[in-house]
Amino acid sequence: MKSKSFIIVSDPDPAIEKNLIDILTGQDFMAVRANDGHELLDKVKTLEFDLVLAAGEMSGIDGYQVCRLLKESEKTRHIPVMLASAMTDQVTRNRAIQAGADEFITKPFNRIELLSRVVTLLRIKSLHDRLERQIKEKEEEKRKLAEKTAELKLLSEIARIVISIKDQKGVLSEIINNIREAFHVEASFLVTRSQSQWMLETASTNLSQTLVGQILKGTLSLFEYIERTEKPIILNEASGDIRIPEELAKLLKNEVQATLCSPIFIRGQLIGILQVVNKKDQAGFDTADMTLLMTVSGQIALAIENMQLFNKMANFNLTLQDEVKEATLALVELKNFNESILQNLSSGVITVDLAGNVLFVNRACKTILGISEVDMMERSLDKIVGVEAARHLMQPTLDVEQTPISAEAEINLKNRKKIYLGFTTTVRYMGDHQREGYIISFRDISQIREMQETILRMDRLASSGLLTSAIAHEIRNPLAGIKTMAQALEKELPIGDQRHEYVHRIIKQINRLNDLLKAFFTYAKPVRPDKKMCDLRMIFKEARELLKERCETDRIVIEENYDPFLNSLYVDENQIQQTVINLLINAMDAIGHDGKITINGLSGSRALTKFSAPTEVVEVKITDTGKGIAPEQLRSIFDPFFTTKSSGIGLGLSIVYRIVHEHGGDISVESVLNKGTTFTIIFPQAEQATSLVS
């Protein structure tokens, strides 16, 4: 795994390109230059780079075309692209957006802004890469479980056939057909040794049965080799191999491309060879296939031997009973083995009947749902997860090829905790292929969902920041001109002229617009924190003094409770005070009159996010007795321009969110309608605090 992020840089201006590389390498990034768009594309396709930083205007293939080509490729579309241009017009920005650029920055560069955007893009890519790895790991786990289940199903089916009372021909035919289905091959055969000659004992029923029971001619060196070595053999390049019996090749519609053979022994004597031919997906056979086929060969040997003993029942009755007992013990062990696998799976497993009554749960299921086995057994699934969720979970999840796939469901537990499950539901059949119920396998994907929401929020913040900055810049200059002309007009009007009032109102509204623009700039381009050691209690004291008059007017009480060993914080005092004031004003607005705000500060150890390890932190809770926030609005309160106030612009909490994360912290909210709201802010201790652009 790389310890540093690799960034490829391309700009036609050598001075700008050198400046970019110096800035990036100065922040411990690995920066590599590309002379033009062609070289940049060639290097990026090696998949060694984490970010592309290219000029929009380049000779040959320009940066916009490079970006478009990268985003159209499945292999490179996940690599973030930042385009740079000296052009600041909207057409150029739109061109970058249409090309699929993740970021657009104008020349000359602001070093802080550049590094901030670079770090943001690299973090998004890192989260994307981590999510991809986790998905691949889960898919691999699912694949291995499916393979193991298929193996167990085959062995269980053969065991069922072995202990059933059938004639030898019928038993072997059914086993051979099961082997063909389990190995997904074009054909399967059982060849037996008869008086120093090889005979086709059984062939899968999809083939002509004309040769069954006949002697195989030719050199048959393949079977002779197995007889001599007493070992299985894999031939993955069997096309035209003269060792393949001519009669078997004729039974197939296609040429023998690959084959796997395993000897069958009874009491140390070779009595036959089990052979499978040509996988349907045209893949080769491997050692796992060989191991399974050898196991099946043992089962076939047991089947043949049991049938031989059955034919001599009069003389070997007691011996046969012992064999049956051994087979039963093997089945019990197989059942226990299956149950041990289910109990030790990290995924939850529930089996229910067609009416939804719970029949079986494994340990992971009880852990994920937080319910004891006593509470779950002999209960209806809808009593555990709710009617709607139960209906959703009991729908088989199959694609067009009838292959199980994963779906998602939202579950409300008894403790009111909400979790998201990724699940797969398959139908459970009885021996006569009648539906008996459902098997539901699931995992808790709540953290993955929260990670996705975090990535989307970061994306929205970055995009809206660019848009806000552009709009604010376009408005500010003409607004300044209007104010200057209005002030000049005010001076020219005679004293006592009633038009003074009109001009005064114009200037007042211009000042109001200017304050609005300042809020836009604060959101779009936040000032880099000027950190120093601060006492959290003093920050709240200053904020309380500023809001003292309103508290007295609205009869709102502020109560403070602090840990006596509360640690100092390494933060920007002004920015944190701005955050505190914003949250307190929001609390006062929610209360209106006659209410209480409680502030609790304590030191402890916990994870800054749900995806990081525990660390030493300072936690602050601001609780009000206001009207609360509707559940459907909780996920949007930190989004830019979202507000429930008639006079607000919706940037306050977005700025709070950005300031907290600039200080390496985390902020969350809990609310109950008509009872109140609690904002929780977590800051790392001084020696662990890091900035987004540090």
N, C-alpha and C positions, 0 to 999 in steps of 0.2 A: 504494500500500500504506500502511495506517495505521501511524504511528509510535508511537501509544499505544493501549492497550487500553481499550475502551469498556464501561462497566459501568452497567447500569440498576438503580436502587435504589427500593424501594417499601416503606414502613412507615407504618401509621396514626398512630404516635406521631411528631410533628414533631421532637421533641428527638433521638430515636433515629435518625431518618432523617438529620438534619443531622450528627449525630456520625459516622454511617457515611460520608457524603459527604466530611466533613473528613478522616477517616482515609484514604480511598481517594485523594482528590486530593493529600493530603500525600505519597503514595508515587508520584506522577506518573501516576496513572490518570485517565481521563476518566470522571467519575461524573455520571449524569443521573437525575433523580427522576421517578417516575410517581405520580400522585395515587391511583390505585386499580388494581384488577386489569384493568379494561377498557382503561385507557390504557396499562398495561404491555404487554398483548397486542398492541395496535395498534402500539406503538413497536418491539417485538421483531420483528414481522413484516417490518419494513424491512430486517432482516438486517444492521444496522449495529453490533450489540452483540455483545460477546465473552463476557459473563457476566450472569446475572440473579441479583440478591440481593433476595429478597422475604420479607416477614413471612408466616408461615403463616396467622395470623388477621388478615383484612382484611374490610371490609364489601363487600357485593356478591359479586364473584368472589374467593374467598380464595386465598391463595398455593398451597395444595395443588391446587386446581382449575386455576389458571394453569399450574402445573408439568405437570399431566397433559395439558392441551391442547397445550402446547409439545412434549412428548415424543411425542404422537400424530401430530404434523405432520411429514411428511418433510422440509420445508424448515427447521424449527427444532429438530428433535430433537438436533442436534449441539451446540447452545448449552448449556453447563453451567448448572445451576440450583442455587443454594444457598438453602435455606429456613431461616428463623430463627424461634424461638419461645421465649417465656418458660417454656413447659411443658417439663419435663425427663423426664416419665414415658415408659415404653416404648411406650404406645399412640400418643403423639404422634410418636415416632421411627418407629414402624412405619407410621404414616399418611404420613409424608414419604417413606419408602422405597417404599411402594406407589404413591405419586404419581409416582415416577421421579426424585426429587431426587438430584443428584450429591453433595451435601453437606448436612448438617444441623448447625446451630450454635445454641446456647442464649443467651438474653439473661440478664443483661447480657454484652456481648462482651468477650473478652480480645483486645486489639489485636494481639498477636503471633500468637495462634492464628488470628484472622480473616485477617490478611495472609498467613500461611503457607498457609491453605486456598485463599485467592483465587489466590495465585501458582501453586499446584499445579494448580488447575482451568484457569487460563489457559494453563499450559504444555501440559496434556493437549489442550486445544482447538487450540493452535498446532500440536502434532504431528499431530492429526487433520486440520487444514486442509492442512498440508504434504503428508500422505499422499494426501489427496483430489486435490490439484493434480497430484501425480506420477502418480496413476492416470489422471487425465484426459489428461495429456500422453502417457502410454504408449498409451492408447486412440486418441488422435488420430494418433500415429505408426503404430499398427497399421492404422487406417482408411486413412491415406494410402498405406501400403504395399499394402494390399488393392486400392485403386483403381489404383495404378500397375501392379500385377500383372495386374489385369483388362485394362487398356489394352494391356499387352505381350502378353497372351494373345490378345486380339482381333487385334492387328497381326500376330502370328506366325501365327495361323490364316488370316488373309487372305493373307499371303505364301505359306503352304502351298497355298491354293486357287489363287492366281495362277499358280504354277509347275506346277500339276498339268495334265494333258492332259484337258480336258473341253470339251463344247460350250459356247458362250457363254451360253445360257439356263440350263444347269445351274450354271455358275460363279457367275453373278449371283444366282441363287436362293439358293445356299448362303451367299454373302457377306451378302445381305440378312437371312437368318435369323440369322447370327452377329451382325450389328449389332443386331437386335432383342433377342437374349439379352444382349449386352454392355451395352446402354443401359437394360435393364429397362423396355421400353416395350410398349404394347399392339400396335403395328404399325410396320412400316417399308416404305418404297416407294422405287422408282427410276423417275423420270419422265424421258423423253428427248425431244429436239426432233426432229420429223420433218416436213419440208416446211412450216415455219412453224406447225406445230401440236404440241401436247403430247400424248404418248402414255404410258400406264402400261406401262412396260417389265417391271417385276418387283414383286411384292408378297410379303410374308412369308407362309409357308405356313399360318399359323393363320387366314388370311382366305380368303374365297371367291376363286377364280382366274378368275371369269367375266369380269371387266373387263380382265384382263391382255392387252395387245396392242391395246386399244381406245383411240380418240381421246377425250380429256377435253374436255367442252364447258363452256360458261359463260364468264364474263369472265376468269377465271384471273389476276386482277390480282396475286396473290402471286408466281406464277412469272414474270410479265412484269416485276415489280419486280426480282427477282433477276437476270433476264437483262439488265436495263438497268444496274443498279449493279455486277453481277459480285461481289456480297458475300453472305455468309450472313445469315440472319435468324432471330431468336427471337421467337415469339409465345406468351407465357405466359397470355394472356387471349384465347383464340381461340374461345371459345364463341359461336356465332351469327355469326362473322365471315364476311361474304359473299365474302371473298377465297379461302376454302377451297373447292376443287372439290367439287361436290355428289356426284359419283360416289365420291370417296375417303371422304367422310363416311358414305355408305351402307354401305360395307364394314365399318365399325366397329360393334360392339355398343353402344358409348357415344358420346356427342357428343365432337367434337374440343375438348378443353380447352386443350391446349398443343401446340405443334409447333416443330420445329427443322429448318431447311432449309439445305443447303450446295450450292453449284454444283460441277459436275464439268467440268473443262477438259481437253482434249487438244490439245496444241500451240497453246495460247492461244485455242482455240475452245470455247465453251460447248456441251457435247453432252448434258447432263442435269442433273437436280437430285436429290440424295439427301435423303429426308425421313423423320423419326421422329416418332411421335405418342403423346401421353399416357403419362407415366411411371406405372408401376404403383403407386408409393407416392404418386401425386398431387402430387408436388413439381414445381416449375418447372425449366426448363432454365437452365443458366448458361454462363459463358464457357468453363469447362473442358470442358463437353459440346461446345460449338461447336468448340473447338480439336481435340478428338479426332475429331469428325465430319469436319472439314476434312481431317485426316490420312487418314481412311478414304476420303474422296472421292478423294484423290490415289491411294490404292491401287486403288480401283475404276477410276479413269481408266487406271492402268497395266494393270489386268486387261483392260479393253476394248481398249486399244491392242494389247496382246500377242495377243489373240485375232484382231484384225483383221490383224495381221501374220502370224499363223499361217495364216489363210485365203489369204494371198498368199505362201506359203512359197517358191514357185518363183522369184519375182522378188526377194524380200527376205531370202533365207536368211542372208547374211552379217550383215546388219543385225540380224536376230533373234538371232543368236548373241551379238552385242555386248550386246543388251538382257538376255539371260539372264545374261551375266557381271555386268552391273551389278546385276541383282536378287540374284545370289549374294553379291556384295560387300555389298549392303545387309543381307542375312541374317546375314553374318559380323559386320558392325558391330552388328547388333541382338543377336547372341549375346554379343559382347564387352561391349556395353552392359549386358545382363542380368547378366553375370558381374561387371562392375565394381560394379553395384548391390549384388549379394550380398556381394562382398568388402569393401565399405565400410559395410555395415550394422553398427550397434552391437550387434545381436542375433546370437547364434551360430546357424549353420545347418549341419545335417548331413543328407546324403542317404544312405540305406542301401537295399540290396535286400531282398527278402522274407526272406532268411536272416539279415539283420542285419549283413551285411558293409558297411563304410563305403566309399562311392563318392566323396563330396565333402565338404569342410569349408571354411568361410571363416575369415578371420583372427580375427574375434571369438570363434569357437568355440575356436581354439587358445589364445587369451589367457585365456578364462574357465576352461577345463579345465586349462590349464597343460601342454599336451602338444603336441609338435611334429607337423608334418604327416606326417613320415616315420613316426612312431610310430602315427599314426591310419589312414593309407591302407592299404587291403587287409588290414584287421584286422576282427575281429568286434566289434560295439559292446559286447557283454558283457565283453570283455577290457579295455575302457577304463573303463566306469562300473560294472561289476558285473552279475551275472545278473538280479537283481531289478529294478534300476534300468533296465536295457536292456529288459526285458519291459514295464515301465511306460511307457517313452518310445516304444515301438513300437506302442502302442495309440492309434488315431486319436481325437482329442479333438473330438467333435462334439456339439452339442446336439440337441434333438428336431427341429429344422428342418434338421439336417445342416449347420449352419454351424460352422466351426472356432472353438473357445473355448480358453481357457488353463487348464492344469492345473499341478500342482506335483510336484516329485520331490526326494528327498534323495540327494545323490551323495557318495561317499567317494573322494577322489582318491588318486593314488599316494603323495603325501607325507602321507597320513593326514588331510589337511585335509577337513573336511566343508562342503559348500556346498548351498544350496537353489536349484533352478532353477524358474522359471515358464516352461512350455513349451506349444507348440501342435504337434500332430502331424497331418499330412494325408497322404492316400494319393497316391502318384505313379502316374499311369496312362501306359500306352504309347499309341501312335496308335490302336490298335484297342480302346481302353478296357479293356484287361486290366491288372490290378494289376502294377506293376513294383517297387514298394518304398514307402518313406516319406520324407517331408520333415519334419524336426524343427527347429523354430525355438524358441530359448530365450534367457532372460536370467538373470543371477545376481541373485536376490532375497534373498540372505542378509541384507543390511543391513536390508531392509524387514521380514524376519521378526524380526530382533533388535530393531528399533524397536517392533514389536508386543508382543514379550515385555517390553520395558522399560515400555511403557504399562500392560500388565496387572499387572506387579509394583508399579508406583506405585499402581494402583487398589487392589490387595490391601492394601498398606501403609496406605493412607488408611482403608479400611473396617475392617480389623482394629484400627487405632488407636482408632477411635471405640468399637468393641465392648469392647476391653480397658479403656479409660478408664471406660466405664459400669459394667462388672462390678467393677472395682477400687473405685470409689466406693461401690457398694452393699455390698461386703463390709467395707470398712475401718471404718465407724462401728459396726456391731454387734460387730466384732472388738475394737475399743477398749473397748466396754462389758464384754465377756467378760473381758478382761484385768484391768480395774479391779476387777470383782467377785472374780476369782480372787486378786488381790493382797490385797484386803480380807479374804477368807476365810483366807488364809495368816497374816495378822496375828492373827486371832481364835483360831486353833488353839493349844492349849497347847504349850509347848516339849516336844519328845520325842514328840509325837503322830505315829504312823506315817502319817497322812494328809497330812502335810507333803510327802511324796514324791510323792503323787498331784497335789497342787496345783502343785508345782514342775514336774512333767512337762507339766501343762496350760499353764502360762506359757511353758515352753520351746517347745511346739508353736505357741503363739500368736505368739511372736517369729519362729518360722520362717515362718509364714504372712505376717507383716508384711514380712519380707525379700522374700518372693515378690511381695507387692503393690508394693514399691518398684521391683522390676524391671519390673512391669507399667506403673507410672507413667512410668518412664524411657523405655519404649518408646512409650507412647501420647502423652505430652506431653514431648518432649525439651527440655532447657534450651537456650535460645538461646546459641550459642557466644560466650564472652567472649574475643575474640581479642587476641593480642599476639605480638610477635616471639619465636620459640622456636627452640632448637637441637635438631634431630631426634636427634642423638647423645645429648644429655642426657636426653631423654624415654625412650629405650631403656635408658640407664644406670639410671634410677630404676626402670623396670619390671624390669630384670634383678636389681636388689638385692632387690626385693620377692619375687622368685621364686627367690632364691639357695638357700634351704634345700631347696626341693623338687628343684631341679636336682641338688644334692649327694646327696639321698636316692635319687633315681631314676637317678642317674648319667647325666644328660643334659647335653651340652656345647652352649653357645651361642657361635657364632662370628659376629663382626661385621666387615663390610667396607664402608667408606664412601669415597665420592669425596672427595678432599682439597679440592675446591672446592665441596663440598655447600652449597647455599644455605639460608639461614634460612627458616622458615615463619611465616606470619601465621595462627596457629590458636589454638584453646582448648587449652591445655596439658593440663588435666585430662581433657577428652574424648578427645584423641588418646592420652593415656596409658591411659585406659580401653580404647580400641580395641586398642592394642598388647598390653596384658595379656590381654585376651580372646583374641586370636589366638595368643599364646604359650601360654596354658593349653590351648587347643584342640590345639595342636601337641604339647604334653606328653601330653595324654590319648591322642592318636593313637599316640605313640611307646610309652608305657608305661614301659619301662626300657631303658637302654643305647641311646641314640640321639643324634642331632645336629640342632640347629636353626641354620640359616644366615640371617643378616640382611644384605642388600645394599642400600645407599642410594646413589643417584647423581642428578646433575642432567642434564637434557637437553631436547630439544624433541620433542614428539609430541602427538597429539590426545588430549584428555581423554576423549572418547568417539569412537566410529566415525563419528559424524555431525557432528563439529566440526573446525575447522581446527587445524593444529599450533600449539602454544604452548610457552613455557618452563615446565617442570614439574620436580618432585622425585619420583622413583620409588623405592618401597621394595618389596623382595621378601622374604617370610618363607617359607623352605623347610624342611620337616621330613622325617625319614626314617621316618615312621610308616606305618600300614597303608593309607593312601590312602582315597579316596572313590569309591564305585561310580559309573559314568558316568550311570546313570539318576537318581542323587541330586544331581548337580552343579547342575542347574537349579533345585533347590528349597532349597538350603542357606541362601539369604538370606530365604526366606519365613518369616513369623512362625509360631511354634509347631512348626516342623519340627526334629526332633532325632533323632540315632541313639543318644543316651546314655540309659541307663535312668533316670538321676536328673535329666536336664536338662528345661527347659521350652521350649526352642527359641526364646528371644528374643535370645540373645547375638549371633549373627551378624546378625539383623535390626537390632539397635541399632547394630552396627558399620557396616552398610550405610547407615543413616540418618545417622550422625555424619559419615561420609566425604562423603556427598552434601550435607550441610548446609555443609560446608567447600568446596563446589564441586569436589570430586574424584571419582574413580571407583575401583571395586574389582572385581577379577576373580579367578578361581581356576582352576588347572589341577591335575589329579591323575592318578596312575597307581596302580592297586591293588597293594599290597604293595611299593611303591617310595617313595611319599611324595606330599606336597601342597605347592603353592606358591601363596600369596596375594600378589597384586600390587596395591599401593595407589599411586595417582597424585594428587599435590596440585599445584595451580597455585602459581606463585611469589607472593610477598607482594603485589606491585603488581597481580596479575591475579586474586587469589583473591576470590571472591564468595560470599555466603551465599544460601541459598534465600529468605530473607525480607528481605534487605538492600534 
